[in-house]
Structure formats: structure tokens, C-alpha cells
Amino acid sequence: MCFVILTIIALAINILLPHTKAVDTKKTVIVKITTAKQNTILWKAPTASFSTSDMEDIETALQSSLSQPVPSEAPVTGMYFTIFAANRDTTWASFYASTSTTLHGLPLATDPLFFIAHYANSIWSVSQATTPGFCNEIGQMPKTLLNGNDGWTMYCPTS
């Protein structure tokens, strides 16, 4: 009887709690499976210049940025963002991520998500083109992390 109750409790915990699965970082892939309402961030870019803590903090900041509604649009939820390019220059970084609706699905036929991150006061902050202050941050970051094909130029033509 006690065994049956413990088995039921273990199954309930297994079903109700989100799962996290880490894959060997030497292959530069980290997978996190989260609850259905959150977005899932997958790293498939070389990560040598980012510590595990950096990557977790950037993921958290990106989750927050994606959950902020854009005027006339709903927040982005339940999507899979695969970071396929990541470049860092000390306290600044730029990223490209593809978007899909399923874990192993084909990327959506849209431009890749371009976002930037800045490390200041022991915190990573993330900005994308729809983030207030994005153009100001683009103007401050090293130009070696930017190119004219990033999609930001239509939002910040003078940066």
C-alpha cells in the first residue's frame, strides 16, 4: 500500500514539474524544456565566450523581453528560439535566433530574431528592435558586433 502511494506521488511530481535537460556543452547545445506557456531557448551556437551563468542570465532576460507585449500584438509564448549565432565583445553580445513552433520543427519563414545583450552591474539585459531604448543601446555597442544585415537598421537608421 505504501509503495503504491509513493509511486503515485512520484508520478504526480514527474508530470507537474517542468523538466530541464542539459546536454554536453562541448557540443554547444543546451536544451531546456519548460512549461507550455513559456518560450524555450535552445543554444546551437559556439558558447566558449559565455559561462553557464551568462547563458542562463541571457535566457532569463530574453524570456522577459519576449513576454513584453508589443503595441497591437500579444506577447510571444510557447515558441522555440534556437540561438544559432552568438558574438561577444567584453560586456556586449549580439545574437541571431530562429523561431519554430515545435522543438524539432522547421524555422518559421521569417527573418531571424536579432537581439543584443549588455552586461552591467552584474546583470545581463536583453534588447530587441521592439524594446524601448534599443537604438540607444545599438549606438553604444562595439560596431564589430554589428553589420548592416541585422535588421536593426530599419528601426535605427542613424545608429
N, C-alpha and C positions, 0 to 999 in steps of 0.2 A: 504494500500500500504506500509506504513512504517513498519507495523507488518510483512509483507511478507519479506521485505528486512532484517529486524533484524533476522528473523527465518533462512533465507538463510545464513547470516553471522555466526550465532551461529552454524549451521550445518557444515559449512566450517571449523570453528575453531575446532570443535569436531573431525572432520575427519583428519585434517592436523597435529595437535599437538600430540606428544606422551602422553600416559596416564600413570599415576602412581597410583597404588592402594596399600594402606598399610593395612595389616591385623593385628589384635591384636598380639603384640609382646609377650604377656604372653604365647601364643601358640607356640612361637619360629618360626613363619613363616612370612616372609616378601616377598611380591611378587612385582616385578617391571616389568611392561610391557614397552618395549622400541621399538624404530623403528626397522624395519625388518633387517637392516644391522648390528645392534649391537647384542651382546650376551645378554642374560637375566640371571641374577644371582638370584637364589632363596635360601633363608635360611630355612633349616629344621633341624637345629642343635640347641641345647641349646645355648642361646646367653647372658646369665646372665653376663658373664665376658667381654662383649663388649657393649659399649654405641651405641646409634643410630648413632652418628657421626663416631665412629670407624667402624661400619659396612658399612656406606656409603663410607668412605675413602678407605676401603679394596675393596669394589666393584669397585670403580673407578680405583684403582691400578690394580686389576685383569683384568678389561676391557682393560686397556692399555697393560698389559703383554700379553693377549691373541691376541691382534691385531698386535703384533710384529711378522713378518714372521720368520719362522724357515728356515734355508737354505734348498732349494729344496721343500719347502711347502708353500702354500698360508696361509695368516692369517686366524684364526678361526673367522667366523662371522655367525650370525643368529642361534646360538646354545643356548641351555638351560643348565645351570650348576646349579645343586642342591647341595648346601653345606650340607652334612649330618653329618659331624663331625668337630668340631672346638675346639681346645685346646689352652689355653693361659697361659703363664708364664711371667708376667710383660710386657716387651716390645717385646716379641716374641710370635708368634702363628703358629700353623700348622693346615692344613685343608685337608679334603677329599671332593671331589665333583663328583657326577655322571654327565654324559653328555647325553642329548637326543636332538632329532631334533624338538620336539613339546613340548608345555607346559605341557601336562599331559601324554606324551609318555613314553614308557619303556626306561630305560637307555640303551645306546649302549653297546654292548658286548665287552667292553674294560676295562682295569684297570681304577679305579677311578683316577681322576686328583688329584695329591698330590701337594700342594703348601704351601709355608711358607710366613709369613709376619713379618716385623720388624718395630717397631715404634721408630723413632729417629728424633730429631729436629722438633717435632710436625707433622711429616708426616709418614704415613704407606706406606711402599714399599713392593711389592709382587714379589716373585721369584718362578719359577717352574724349572724343570730339564733342560729345554732348555734355561734358562736365563743365560747370561754371569755372572760369579761370584757366581752362585748357590752353588757350592761346598764349596766355602769360607764361605758363609753365614751358610750353614749347620754345618760347623765346629765351628761356633761361638754361635749357639743357644743352649739352655739347652737340654741336652740329654733326659730329662723327656718328651720332646715333640716328640721324635723320636723313631721309632722301626725299626727293620730290614726288615719289610714287606712294607715299604713305597714306594718302587720302586726307591728311590733315590740312593740306594747302587750300582746299575749298572752304574750310572753316576759318583758317587763319592766313589769308593771302599775304599779309605784310610781315609775318614772322620769319 
